[in-house]
Each structure stands twice: as C-alpha cells, then as structure tokens.
Amino acid sequence: MERSTPSRPIAATPNGVLIVDKPRGPTSHDVVARVRRALKTRHVGHAGTLDPMATGVLVVAVGEATKLVPWLTADDKTYEATIRLGVETDTLDAEGAETGRVPVPEAVARAVAEGAADALLDAALAQERSRTAQVPPAFSAIRVAGQRAHELARAGLLEADLPERPVEVRALDVLGGRADETGIELDVRVEAAKGYFVRSLARDLARGLGTVGHLTALRRIRSGAFTVADAVALDAASAGALMSVSEAAARALPVTVLDEAGVRAVSFGQRVAPEQMTSAHACASAWLDPASRLVAVGACGPDGWGRVLRGFPQGA
C-alpha cells in the first residue's frame, strides 16, 4: 500500500505597495531584487528610479500592484539636494570623476554662507523655476540608438549632449548653505514632474551663478502621494509592511465608487453607466466597490460612461 505524502500549503502571492527608504549605495534594481527575495516573488517593480547615490522614497509594487506602476510613475516628486559649487564631475554627482573647477563669484559665496540676498542667486533660481526644457545627464538610463546613455558615456562613445526633454518645475527653494575650507554648498528643495533630473539642476543652477557644480547629496522625500513618513528601511521589507493595492490606488488616484451593478459590469468587461458611479472622473481614477476594494482603474468619456483601463481581482 502506497503511503501518501502530505501536500504543502501553497503560499499566497503577496500583493501591495511597499514604500522603501532607499539607502545610499544600491541601485533601484538592487532594491527590487532584495524585495523579491524577502517576499519570495518575482512580481515586483518600482515607480521612479533613484540613482545609487540618492536616498529616500522608492515606491515598490508587488504582485497585482505592479499594474498600478504606470500611474504611480507619472506622479510629481519632491527632493532635497545639496549642490557643491565650483567643482564639476562627469556624472554631475559625487560618484563621478572631477572634470573641472571654476571659482564661485564672491557675492554668491557670501550670500550662500550668510544666507543673504543676492541678485545673481535670485536670478539663477528664477530661471530654474521657469525652466520648461532640460538636457539630461550623459550618465543616465535614457536610451540612445538602443543603448543606455551611461553605457555609451563610460565607453567614450557619447559624442554630443542628449536632446533636451520637456520638464515642469512646481517649486524650487533654498534651504540653506555653507562656505568653508572644504568648499561652498547650497541646500535646495525641488518639486518637479516626471522626467526631471536633479543632477541637471545642479549643473544648470551653477552655470546661472557663473560657475560649475555637482550634487553631493540627494534625498527624495515624496513620490506622488507617498512620503518618507510612509517608508520602511530596506532591511524591514516584508509582507506585513505592504500597503494594500486598494489603499495605494485610493491615495495615488482620484476615487470613484461603483455600486453593485457597476462592479458586475466591470467583471463582465462592460462599460459602466453614469448612474452606477459616484464621483466619476474623466481622468484615470481608482474604481472602488461599496466596501472600498479596488476593482479597476478607469476613466469616463465625454458621454459620462466609464471604461476600464486596467482591471483588478477583488481582494487584491
């Protein structure tokens, strides 16, 4: 008589959003790999790359939450950065090789050290606040003829600056600064739309001040609806630290509530009638059922009827 082998319970695939306070050193891909190992799933992605030198909010999506990444990535982000004036590097940050030095104008150095007003500094900040196009760093993940720009730059094959890209600056403020025997540094906070490079800000603001510059520190304090207050250390990544897909969607997107008929329509892949929705939106929004569970990301057309952009299984 054959002896039966007890079957092992199949572990449920984790679903949710993990807000990681990324430490300095690992790449965003490294963080994703660590989360995959910690949660024992390959269904992990992130919303908005952080450079290895950068720290702060990295939004990591797990399981069904990976479907939210296109909307999470599109959100505005806020950074706090330190710019070293007078020294430039090839990567525009402290991890690159020094490529030149230009003296900082005396009035600017005094204004930074004393926190005083300076016409040149005010003008340079105003120029960056109104910026609508920006040249990305050569050492970036942007693709050029099918290859990453940083790969071409390291091989000495990037022959010209990358093309300008449209950017939007929501706010730019000076937090402080200092000037001593080690150099002159300016601390800033910048809020910008997707696609903005703070390393390029360091280069361009320094040029506006009549010198050169690079980043010595960068911390993302907000990514869309998520802040450092939501974040956990990378070593604390666990299923228990996940924010539910429904909560994450409701925080990141406008919310529309469907009645039971609307939920049924979504389950059959049908459009949702105007009377089956509360607080409908023309833009992408989180469609929740009466129990506040996410059933879809959807949007309403000019006729008021809603269509599904991405469906989610209830209870994800």
ZAVOVO-332495 format. One record per residue (C-alpha): residue number from 0; residue in one letter; x negated, y negated, z. Coordinates in steps of 0.02 Angstrom, whole numbers. Layout:
<atoms>
   n res   east  north     up
 NUM   A      X      Y      Z
...
</atoms>
This chain:
<atoms>
   n res   east  north     up
   0   M      0      0      0
   1   E    -72   -168    -52
   2   R    -96   -296     82
   3   S    -27   -466     35
   4   T   -137   -620     55
   5   P    -53   -767    142
   6   S    -36   -912     23
   7   R   -115  -1076     71
   8   P     -3  -1229     76
   9   I    -34  -1347    -68
  10   A    -90  -1515     -4
  11   A     18  -1658    -61
  12   T    -66  -1779   -180
  13   P    -89  -1945    -90
  14   N     -4  -2097   -164
  15   G    -29  -2278   -117
  16   V   -142  -2430   -117
  17   L   -299  -2444    -13
  18   I   -370  -2617     19
  19   V   -556  -2593     44
  20   D   -676  -2721    117
  21   K   -816  -2678     -3
  22   P   -990  -2690     73
  23   R  -1138  -2763    -18
  24   G  -1231  -2634   -123
  25   P  -1110  -2509   -202
  26   T  -1026  -2542   -368
  27   S   -837  -2540   -384
  28   H   -856  -2371   -470
  29   D   -954  -2308   -319
  30   V   -809  -2360   -206
  31   V   -685  -2266   -315
  32   A   -797  -2111   -307
  33   R   -804  -2123   -117
  34   V   -614  -2137   -105
  35   R   -592  -1989   -222
  36   R   -699  -1882   -108
  37   A   -615  -1946     51
  38   L   -439  -1915    -14
  39   K   -482  -1761   -118
  40   T   -401  -1825   -277
  41   R   -466  -1887   -444
  42   H   -316  -2001   -472
  43   V   -400  -2160   -409
  44   G   -431  -2327   -494
  45   H   -465  -2507   -444
  46   A   -395  -2677   -489
  47   G   -530  -2806   -522
  48   T   -716  -2765   -524
  49   L   -834  -2832   -391
  50   D  -1021  -2845   -427
  51   P  -1136  -2740   -317
  52   M  -1195  -2896   -225
  53   A  -1016  -2951   -189
  54   T   -914  -2903    -36
  55   G   -731  -2914      9
  56   V   -562  -2864    -57
  57   L   -561  -2721   -181
  58   V   -387  -2656   -219
  59   V   -396  -2467   -245
  60   A   -246  -2374   -317
  61   V   -217  -2191   -279
  62   G   -101  -2067   -364
  63   E     61  -2145   -426
  64   A     -6  -2317   -377
  65   T   -127  -2311   -524
  66   K     24  -2354   -632
  67   L     26  -2525   -545
  68   V   -154  -2568   -594
  69   P   -110  -2674   -749
  70   W     -7  -2791   -639
  71   L   -125  -2789   -490
  72   T   -273  -2832   -601
  73   A   -183  -2981   -677
  74   D   -166  -3072   -510
  75   D   -263  -3228   -460
  76   K   -411  -3204   -344
  77   T   -497  -3312   -212
  78   Y   -683  -3308   -175
  79   E   -805  -3387    -54
  80   A   -979  -3406   -126
  81   T  -1150  -3478    -88
  82   I  -1246  -3560   -230
  83   R  -1434  -3584   -219
  84   L  -1478  -3742   -314
  85   G  -1644  -3770   -403
  86   V  -1678  -3588   -449
  87   E  -1604  -3486   -591
  88   T  -1605  -3298   -619
  89   D  -1567  -3191   -771
  90   T  -1414  -3111   -688
  91   L  -1354  -3276   -610
  92   D  -1361  -3195   -438
  93   A  -1490  -3149   -306
  94   E  -1518  -2975   -380
  95   G  -1593  -3042   -540
  96   A  -1768  -3098   -588
  97   E  -1810  -3282   -570
  98   T  -1816  -3368   -738
  99   G  -1847  -3549   -693
 100   R  -1844  -3692   -569
 101   V  -1779  -3869   -588
 102   P  -1789  -3997   -445
 103   V  -1623  -4043   -366
 104   P  -1585  -4230   -380
 105   E  -1624  -4314   -215
 106   A  -1450  -4387   -195
 107   V  -1371  -4216   -219
 108   A  -1489  -4135    -95
 109   R  -1449  -4268     34
 110   A  -1261  -4251      4
 111   V  -1269  -4062     25
 112   A  -1375  -4072    183
 113   E  -1272  -4209    265
 114   G  -1100  -4164    198
 115   A  -1092  -4339    125
 116   A  -1000  -4400    -29
 117   D  -1098  -4407   -191
 118   A  -1036  -4466   -360
 119   L  -1134  -4335   -457
 120   L  -1070  -4193   -348
 121   D   -891  -4256   -358
 122   A   -902  -4269   -547
 123   A   -975  -4094   -565
 124   L   -839  -4020   -455
 125   A   -704  -4112   -553
 126   Q   -774  -4043   -715
 127   E   -767  -3865   -648
 128   R   -591  -3887   -580
 129   S   -532  -3937   -753
 130   R   -627  -3800   -845
 131   T   -523  -3703   -971
 132   A   -662  -3600  -1055
 133   Q   -814  -3514   -982
 134   V   -966  -3422  -1051
 135   P   -977  -3255   -958
 136   P  -1143  -3197   -884
 137   A  -1253  -3097  -1002
 138   F  -1264  -2963   -866
 139   S  -1080  -2916   -865
 140   A   -969  -2771   -915
 141   I   -899  -2862  -1066
 142   R   -916  -2758  -1224
 143   V  -1017  -2821  -1371
 144   A  -1006  -2714  -1529
 145   G   -951  -2567  -1423
 146   Q  -1087  -2584  -1290
 147   R  -1086  -2665  -1118
 148   A  -1168  -2836  -1120
 149   H  -1276  -2792   -968
 150   E  -1347  -2641  -1059
 151   L  -1396  -2749  -1208
 152   A  -1465  -2884  -1094
 153   R  -1576  -2762   -998
 154   A  -1641  -2692  -1163
 155   G  -1677  -2868  -1227
 156   L  -1553  -2846  -1369
 157   L  -1428  -2982  -1324
 158   E  -1480  -3118  -1446
 159   A  -1356  -3255  -1400
 160   D  -1237  -3312  -1264
 161   L  -1074  -3217  -1253
 162   P   -925  -3308  -1330
 163   E   -825  -3423  -1218
 164   R   -670  -3350  -1138
 165   P   -515  -3444  -1078
 166   V   -508  -3468   -889
 167   E   -395  -3555   -764
 168   V   -458  -3633   -603
 169   R   -323  -3655   -470
 170   A   -434  -3737   -338
 171   L   -618  -3771   -302
 172   D   -679  -3843   -137
 173   V   -845  -3868    -48
 174   L   -852  -3780    121
 175   G  -1024  -3843    172
 176   G  -1206  -3834    131
 177   R  -1383  -3845    194
 178   A  -1555  -3901    138
 179   D  -1712  -3837    223
 180   E  -1883  -3766    184
 181   T  -1802  -3612    104
 182   G  -1702  -3713    -21
 183   I  -1537  -3801    -50
 184   E  -1374  -3703    -39
 185   L  -1194  -3753    -69
 186   D  -1046  -3654      0
 187   V   -886  -3659   -104
 188   R   -715  -3579   -111
 189   V   -637  -3550   -282
 190   E   -466  -3483   -330
 191   A   -451  -3431   -512
 192   A   -351  -3325   -633
 193   K   -406  -3157   -702
 194   G   -567  -3157   -803
 195   Y   -658  -3294   -707
 196   F   -842  -3267   -665
 197   V   -905  -3349   -505
 198   R  -1083  -3317   -564
 199   S  -1046  -3429   -713
 200   L   -979  -3560   -592
 201   A  -1149  -3559   -504
 202   R  -1236  -3589   -671
 203   D  -1115  -3722   -734
 204   L  -1095  -3820   -572
 205   A  -1283  -3827   -552
 206   R  -1302  -3892   -730
 207   G  -1174  -4026   -691
 208   L  -1284  -4077   -545
 209   G  -1437  -4093   -657
 210   T  -1522  -3933   -600
 211   V  -1503  -3743   -610
 212   G  -1429  -3618   -488
 213   H  -1376  -3442   -446
 214   L  -1266  -3351   -320
 215   T  -1343  -3288   -159
 216   A  -1179  -3227    -83
 217   L  -1004  -3189   -146
 218   R   -853  -3129    -49
 219   R   -679  -3101   -118
 220   I   -556  -3148     17
 221   R   -396  -3124    -84
 222   S   -340  -3022   -233
 223   G   -161  -3067   -276
 224   A    -50  -3028   -126
 225   F   -188  -2937    -32
 226   T   -316  -3018     84
 227   V   -461  -2967    195
 228   A   -334  -2953    337
 229   D   -262  -2801    245
 230   A   -432  -2721    213
 231   V   -518  -2574    295
 232   A   -702  -2530    293
 233   L   -755  -2411    156
 234   D   -802  -2281    287
 235   A   -623  -2289    353
 236   A   -544  -2239    187
 237   S   -411  -2108    225
 238   A   -234  -2059    179
 239   G   -175  -2141    339
 240   A   -243  -2309    281
 241   L   -141  -2308    120
 242   M     -6  -2438     92
 243   S    145  -2357     11
 244   V    171  -2384   -175
 245   S    339  -2465   -138
 246   E    266  -2589    -14
 247   A    119  -2632   -127
 248   A    233  -2661   -276
 249   A    352  -2769   -174
 250   R    207  -2876   -113
 251   A    123  -2894   -283
 252   L    278  -2923   -392
 253   P    446  -3011   -383
 254   V    578  -2892   -316
 255   T    741  -2837   -398
 256   V    859  -2721   -305
 257   L    960  -2595   -406
 258   D   1124  -2518   -350
 259   E   1152  -2331   -362
 260   A   1217  -2346   -540
 261   G   1061  -2441   -589
 262   V    949  -2310   -509
 263   R   1041  -2174   -607
 264   A   1018  -2273   -768
 265   V    831  -2283   -737
 266   S    822  -2095   -703
 267   F    900  -2063   -873
 268   G    786  -2186   -962
 269   Q    930  -2305   -996
 270   R    939  -2493   -988
 271   V   1008  -2570   -829
 272   A   1163  -2681   -838
 273   P   1158  -2856   -761
 274   E   1290  -2810   -632
 275   Q   1182  -2665   -571
 276   M   1040  -2782   -516
 277   T   1015  -2911   -379
 278   S    885  -3049   -404
 279   A    844  -3000   -583
 280   H    685  -3071   -663
 281   A    631  -3097   -843
 282   C    452  -3056   -793
 283   A    387  -2888   -732
 284   S    462  -2852   -561
 285   A    470  -2712   -434
 286   W    637  -2623   -453
 287   L    687  -2551   -285
 288   D    833  -2440   -239
 289   P    952  -2487    -95
 290   A    830  -2402     26
 291   S    685  -2512    -35
 292   R    599  -2370   -127
 293   L    513  -2411   -292
 294   V    597  -2333   -444
 295   A    517  -2435   -583
 296   V    428  -2591   -638
 297   G    549  -2676   -756
 298   A    598  -2839   -837
 299   C    758  -2918   -902
 300   G    783  -2977  -1079
 301   P    874  -3135  -1138
 302   D   1038  -3037  -1136
 303   G   1018  -3001   -949
 304   W    996  -2814   -972
 305   G    845  -2735   -890
 306   R    721  -2615   -968
 307   V    594  -2504   -884
 308   L    410  -2548   -910
 309   R    347  -2406   -800
 310   G    445  -2278   -702
 311   F    401  -2206   -530
 312   P    466  -2049   -445
 313   Q    568  -2091   -291
 314   G    470  -2066   -132
 315   A    302  -2105   -213
</atoms>
